[in-house]
Amino acid sequence: MTWDQGTPEYDPRTPGTYSFKGQLTIPNGKHNKGEREATVNVIVGDPSHDAALAGLSASKGALQPVFAAQTKDYNVSVANDVTEISLTATLNDTKGSLTIGGNLAASGVPSPPIALQVGPNVIHVMATAEDGVIVNDYAITVTRAGSSNAELMGLTTSAGALTPVFDSGTTAYSQSVANSVYSLRVTASLNEPNATLTIGGVPAASGVPSAEIPLQVGPNLIAVEVTAQNGTSRGHYTLTVTRAASSNAELSSLATSAGQLTPAFARGTTAYAQTVANSVYSVSVTASVYEPNATIKIGGVPAANGVSSAAIPLQVGPNAIAVDVTAQDGTTGRYTITVTRALSGNAELSSLATSAGQLTPVFSRGTTAYTQTVANSVYSVSVTASVYEPNATMKIDGVPAANDVSSAAIPLQVGPNAIAVDVTAQDGTTGRYTITVTRALSGNAELSSLATSAGQLTPAFARGTTSYETVVASGTQTVTVTASVYDPTASLFINDAAVASGAASSEILLQDGLNPIRVKVLAQDGVTETRYTLYVTRLLDESSSESGAVSGGSVNTGAGTARTQDIIVDGVRQSSWAAFTAEQVNGKTVVTITLDEQKVLDQLANGMGQVISIPVTVEADTMIGQLTGQLVKQMADKEAVIEIGSERAIYTLPATRLDIRHIADSLEAGMNLQDITFSIRISEASQEKADLISNAAREKGLTMAALPIEFEIEAAYGNNKMVVTEFTSYVERAIGLPDNVDASQVTTGVVFTADGNLSPIPTRIDVRDGHKYAVLSSLTNSTYAAVQSSKAFADLSGHWSKNDVNEMASRLIVNGMSEDAFAPDHSVTRAEFAAMTVRALGLRSGVSTQRAYRDVAASDWFADSVSLASAFGLIGGYEDGTFRPNQSITRSEAAVILTRAADVAKLNKELPANKADGQLSGFNDAADIADWAKASVALLVNKGILQGDEQQHIAPQAAVTRAQAAVMLKRLLQQAGLID
């Protein structure tokens, strides 16, 4: 049956009745066949709104949760080998439509296979209701499991074949490589490409060689770890690579402490030579192995790689030193260094001495010339020397000598004696040391006999007795004296006239009474002298009597009978104002002069500041001037000066220097000043003390210019006695200089201290009545001497302070940093400046009480100097009780100390206050001077002691240099008249 209208068109979603008319043809053989007109009515009802599923399933796995129409999200888990899946969805109303995975699907019909990736795959099932509006989205997440394959499909190394041949089911492999293979690469290929891989713990790419893996000698375990895609399945492969031990027994370097080898080092060369000087007593060898696992022995002793061996002693000649190398596998190799030590060329001494004591300078190997001064009584010396190199030989004064064995006695002539010590080294090299031993001129100034033409002497002559007397008749007009010196090199003078030893003097005229005849013996050294006095008394005839400077008739010198003595007051001779006695005490002549008190008191009424001089014209070993305490007080009140002395020494004592009240109290004399006796004593030092002083001077490099003199003051009251040792101001004492001494070379006076040392005293040179004297200004009594010293520092050449510093060093006030260096521009510490100032002023310990500082220990070298400086008020510490001795002293601080030193020196310090600022106004930095230092700086500038620089800067805060300190102290002493 056919319809000629085709398919009628209508909107199936719009309800209603749709009529269609057309020609209907019914084929033959059918009921009602033929064509006929017909009307078709299409009735459209309301569309369905149902978009729900009636069922949902997967071809693999089960839905989770179980399907329910209202549940829209499901999960399905499948194994890794499930690569695709089909979903079947059934509509609740079949008039609706359906898509699965975006493709139209028939309700209840499985979808085409949907491919699955490893991991979650979300498949959407969309159900649309008949009305085309309502849509339900069902989401099915299908999770495909990862691969569990953790196997390799290949494993190789860059070093060659593995054992066994690789098979994925075999996990353990081994490989042996040569020692020269220090590393290799491993290549592993995964069976499943999604697995991951590590080689030796380092992530690696499949089929790609790893980084170089270092190999130790011996087995090296390399792990290859495979992790399957699922993250839980793992594969473990091991590769044991065994690197062979090294057979390398070579060195990479070889050297000795002595320098270059011959030939230069090369690995393949095993024999080397080296020549060293004889002075090389040992070498150390340093060797490094080429292969670090090898070991070394040097000289048979295990040694560390690249580390110097212990010192290997060398004999003279060839010394074979073996360096043995043992490879890791036991293979050995030997290198040999033949070090040839030369014969010794050392012709030096290690010690040199003589039987006479210390050499000058102190022995040092590099010093070949020495000097030594010995007493005239030393007739020979022996020399002891030791060679530095035991194979050397020596001769002393031309005679072969044994090492460290004293030579035979070598005779000495007076004067210099050159003694050669010749050293011959092992190789024939020679060296010469010379000791110039100067045997002093004789100091023997004694007589061996003494006689007069007048007859017998009293006492009988003895070498140790210096005072004699004899009596002649009144008619005797002249006498001659015959004396013989004990040492033929000495000179003899009788009444100042030179006389040959053993020959009679010229006729000596006699007067009535006492006639002193002076006999002087001057030793060969020109310094030592002994004075003998012969008192010839000519008896008076009954008709006449004469008097002179010494009068009063016959005197028994042994008994000390008094006679009158002239004195000098302000240059005017006053006849018979004193009593004179001379006596022998222990073989020494002691002259005592006692002032006539009343005559002196009468003279004192004539004015202030008179000088009362007591000249001693006879030869005496000791001179004593005596006066009463009452006379001392009157002289002090009149500021008078008492002076006693001779050509040998003079003591000048202002009476005000004696604190008569303190002395009287100490003697418990009360007001009985008349009964106090003062004895001012000048005497030659005893021979023992003179020897001590001479030795101390020699040790300091000083030369004695005259015999030491003792100066002493004693006060007595009854049985009570006291010695005056200290003064509050300087007291002058003058030491006469022998005629043969160049006064310009006398640099200073020294005092002999209780500890046997010599300390400098401010000293100048004066000429009095044609005689030269060294005038020492001191605050104490003691034993004093004049000395010669010449000091010159090499580092002062061209320096502005050269002359001043060298002079102050020669005066023993400043010291060098070493024997030849002064370091003039170095700063001075507070302790050093205190010590310099104390020496410059001649201050001595024991003068006053000490003052301590917390940072000055008794053991410090400067402790005594700081204590003295503090006691004399030169220095003060800080508020915290410290002195800060090692702190550099500033120019302001030094100015204050020097101003206080000027007080001690009694330097006129008058500077009007209104002139202080004016004195400093010329300096550009005057404002920088602190108030506490301003007056001191101004005074020193005024006196020319302190000066500014070329830029007119006084630099108050700058550190004082060593040169500046020396120069300022010299200027201060000169201004005070204490030195020339």
WOBEL-V489812 format. One record per run of one state. SS is the DSSP state (H for helix, E for strand, C for the rest). FROM is the first residue (numbers start at 0). LEN is the number of residues. Records with the same first field share a line. If there is no record, write none. Layout:
BEGIN
SS->FROM-LEN, FROM-LEN
END
This chain:
BEGIN
C->0-1, 3-12, 26-7, 44-8, 58-5, 64-8, 78-5, 85-1, 91-5, 100-2, 104-9, 115-3, 128-6, 144-7, 157-2, 160-2, 163-8, 177-5, 184-1, 190-5, 199-2, 203-9, 214-3, 227-6, 243-7, 256-2, 259-2, 262-8, 276-5, 283-1, 289-5, 298-2, 303-8, 313-3, 326-5, 341-7, 354-2, 357-2, 360-8, 374-5, 381-1, 387-5, 396-2, 401-8, 411-3, 424-5, 439-7, 452-2, 455-2, 458-8, 472-5, 479-1, 485-5, 494-2, 498-5, 504-3, 509-3, 522-6, 538-11, 551-11, 569-2, 585-2, 595-1, 604-6, 615-6, 637-3, 645-3, 657-2, 667-5, 675-1, 684-2, 699-3, 704-4, 717-2, 724-1, 736-6, 752-5, 768-2, 780-2, 788-5, 796-5, 810-16, 827-1, 841-21, 871-16, 888-1, 904-8, 920-5, 928-2, 942-16, 959-1, 975-5
E->1-2, 15-11, 33-11, 52-6, 63-1, 72-6, 83-2, 86-5, 96-4, 102-2, 113-2, 118-10, 134-10, 151-6, 159-1, 162-1, 171-6, 182-2, 185-5, 195-4, 201-2, 212-2, 217-10, 233-10, 250-6, 258-1, 261-1, 270-6, 281-2, 284-5, 294-4, 300-3, 311-2, 316-10, 331-10, 348-6, 356-1, 359-1, 368-6, 379-2, 382-5, 392-4, 398-3, 409-2, 414-10, 429-10, 446-6, 454-1, 457-1, 466-6, 477-2, 480-5, 490-4, 496-2, 503-1, 507-2, 512-10, 528-10, 549-2, 562-7, 571-14, 587-8, 610-5, 621-7, 640-5, 648-6, 676-8, 702-2, 708-9, 719-5, 725-11, 745-7, 757-11, 770-10, 782-6, 826-1, 828-1, 887-1, 889-1, 958-1, 960-1
H->596-8, 628-9, 654-3, 659-8, 672-3, 686-13, 742-3, 793-3, 801-9, 829-12, 862-9, 890-14, 912-8, 925-3, 930-12, 961-14
END
